[in-house]
Amino acid sequence: MSPLNRKLLRDLWRIKGQAGAIALVVAVGVSLLVMMAGMLSSLKETRAAYYERYRLSDVVAPVTRAPLSLLERLAQIPGVAAVEGRIFGGALVDMPGQAIPIRASAVSLPTHRAPRLNDLYLKQGRMLVPGRTEEVIVLDSFAKAHDLMLGDTLTATMNGARRSFRIVGFAMAPEFLFTTAPGEFVPDDARFAVLWMNEDALAAAFDLKGAFNEALLSVERGAMPEAVLDAVDAIVDRYGGQGAYLREDHMSDRFISEEISGLQATSVVVPPIFMGVAAFLLNIVITRMVQAEREQIGLIKAFGYSDFEVGFHYFKMVLVIAVAGAAFGCVLGLWGGRAMAGVYQTVYHFPFLVFQISPASFVTGVGVSVLAASAGGLFVLRRVFRLTPAVAMRPPAPMDFSRSGALNQRLKSWLDQPSRMVIRRVMRNPGRIFGAVLGVAVGMGLSSAQLSIMLGFDETLDLTFGVIDRSDVSVSFFEPMPAAAVNAMKHLPGVVEVEPTRAVGAVLRNGLHSYRGSVTGLTPGASLSRAVDNDMNDIPMPETGIVLAKALADILEIGPGDMLEIEVLEGRRPVLQVPVASIAETLLGAPAFMHMQSLNHEMREWGRVSVVYLRVDSAQLPALYAELKAMPSVAGVTQREDARAAMQKLMDTGAGAMRYVMAAIAGIITFGIVYNAARIAYGEQARDLASLRVIGFTRAETAFVLLGELAIVILLALPLGVGIGYALSFLIAAGFSTDLYQIPTTFRPDAFGTATAAVVLAALVSGWLVRRDIDKVDLVATLKTRE
Amino acid sequence: MSETEHTFTTRGLTKVYGSGEAAVHALRGVDLEIPKGEIVVLLGPSGSGKSTLLNIVGGLDRATDGEAFFEGQNLTAMSDRDLTRYRRDHVGFVFQFYNLMPSLTARENVELVTEIAEDPMDASEALRLVGLTERMDHFPAQMSGGEQQRVAIARAIAKKPTVLFCDEPTGALDSATGRAVLHVLNDVNAKLGATVMIVTHAAATAGMAHRVIHFADGAIRSVETNAHRLSPDEIKW
């Protein structure tokens, strides 16, 4: 080994603490990169493999009732690869010991063959025996949530008839990755079931002998699914087609896509910040080292080593730290990615997991960290090149502060000498100070943004279940019900207040812009399910016209007074033309509201109600549930508290859980930068500080000179950190927000207050740690060394 | 003579670095009396203990054993806080490498001390004494080595110290600048009455001292007093 390399190893050993800290920052950045890239590709690959293996359809076309012969016509549409017809109906499952009835989807399986599309993965038990109408296969996640066993009996109400079934198997399916009851968007394994049954049995239950009510189509490779969509709609229209939709509009797939794009957003924003921080720290540490080793550098050059050889020697140190950090980060990322992918597998009910970490992410990780570190190191190498042997052999001249003297006169009147030292140091090295300020600010911004988002999630919950939905129980119906039926609900046990709403699934169109969602009809003065604006005020429902959320109006590029086309997806599927009455800044999502009467009027379905919100005497809930279970028209019953708990769970898993990790990491980084800034300031001034002590300055007075600089850095960093945090919170919230739920990004004084307190605390701890060094400093030794 | 008539008195002053077989005895029971107002030069080869003695009586280091008194106060019994107080009120230091604050001008470097001292002279007066009136508002980076050393001396004398410690004050200077510095030290002693203790390798410096103490192996080998003191100009460099 060459002597220079031996020196390199010993130097690295000497600065092992700092080198380790920097390598760790690199490692965290690379591990996030590798982990997220791994999770992303695993999630995508698993989804793709699962969809392909179990033949998930590209297009779903729900109809009211169509003859099986229609399937052949659908198969002839150019670009269609395969067609399957099935019966898909709603059911209510009555679990023993559970008062509240549970929503379920009942899905038919062909009698003598496997489904051509939307196959299921049998996890346990066996497939259905043809002809046995009492057999069901139950969704695995639901069975687990209720500890169901093979052979158990299950009671369900379908189309008003109550029947018992025997469980013969547990299964998973790609269309139920994310299990939400129709009309709800918070998944809850325990509150939603899927029952697969023999075609004949289900046809009998829903009176669909020789017919189907849902067509599934797959599209040939290279064909345009959108073109198929129109052709399908044209064919099924007269059979009560409710608008064919693509796989990406399917709730389950949509959720996964949202999750993937959320991950993608985070993976683009966060790792580069870590790389930047690492580059900055490396730059400072190596600069400091070169300064301290001027004599050695001069000596080595005097021996005849070239500038390049000496420069490369120091560059190698940068490389070693960066590569070691990156390598550790890869291992960490691999491990973390594997663990996270496992979590995803359970959350999303994948039967298998294609764990894949692309080698590209390793290469990117190592490459980026080496580049970042080199950028940090290059500035230093310039100094090495500039040193001539003779210059290097003399002690360094005192740092020149003469150019910072301009402020002298103004400063002099009100600053003592120690304060002048602090101010001049800051003004002498504005770049370095700015670097430290930026580092602390970015760390703080990252933590405050994460905190902001976390609080935003919680606020979403509070708003959804405290301000918008104030009911105890909501009841939805299979078909819109006449108002009289709703009034009858007032007489059910324990019901204190009844509030009807009408929700209509629809595609909203303005010219080329469209949005698939729903229109909600509210009664004026609604208090259990409300439309509220940003300021928590009720949005008034106009007599005519529609009120659009700002987010929705932006998507549709529409304004007040314009005509909106509403393509209703249920009943006789009318296409309505409704004027936009106003645009409201809503708290959540992208809703569209109408006066209930006005909506029903447009629909030509007067006095119809689809969801009823109830305020209930909680003592009488069991009696109420018992009655509701017996009502054939009831599609589902939701208790507000259950919905809230499910939403909380959703936000605490998956990408939601990442925010805790991020906040913790951001906190560590902030502390790292603050501490490093204090350490380096100490390293540079150790001699001056010792001189002050010798002259007769007390420890506290000496510490002021050192920590004054840190205080200025922190004071400058705080407002900048707030700004960066505010901007980052938008960026991250935009990544996490979806059509389904939106993260409000308002300025949150509590988040920034907490982050500020954390930074100040980090500064205090760092200051205390470094001050201990001042106390321990060997005055004699410091004065004897020539720097 | 009583202890209060001496600036320093030491009894059995011992300093040991390390322990066991690796122990280095820097001072081996030094007994010494230094009268007020003298210029004392400590001579001896490297490692003979002269700097160690200076550091202990200067309040920068602690003895392993023995006692050291400053005007009757026991330095070896003082707390860290008291030692800081002692350095602040009574002691001026001049070092081989000046140890100026690069971020302060010459005048400000002196004011650094006058701000915290009890009865200091004016900073410009101190700089005038060392002949730097013209260069008061320059930063260390804009000054020569000799000028920087004179600022360091101005800083040390501005508090009107009882005692001035100089560790190789001319070690980094050429002969002309070195002489100028010695002149300043001579003046400080004559005009302010401060006791001046100079540690040096340059034996010729001894000519200007009242008293010369020779060190070897951590002990005093001999003490001599100069009947006739030389002026710095007469010293052979």
Interface residues (C-beta under 8 A of the other chain):
Chain A: P395 A397 P398 M399 D400 F401 S402 S404 G405 N408 D416 Q417 P418 R420 M421 R424 R425 R428 R687 D688 S691 L692 R693 V694 I695 G696 F697 T698 R699 E701 L779 V780 L783 R786
Chain B: N55 L60 D61 R81 T84 R85 R87 R88 D89 V91 F93 F95 F97 N99 L100 M101 P102 S103 L104 T105 E108 N109 E111 L112 V113 E115 I116 A117 D137 H138 F139 P140 A141 Q142 Q148 R155 D167
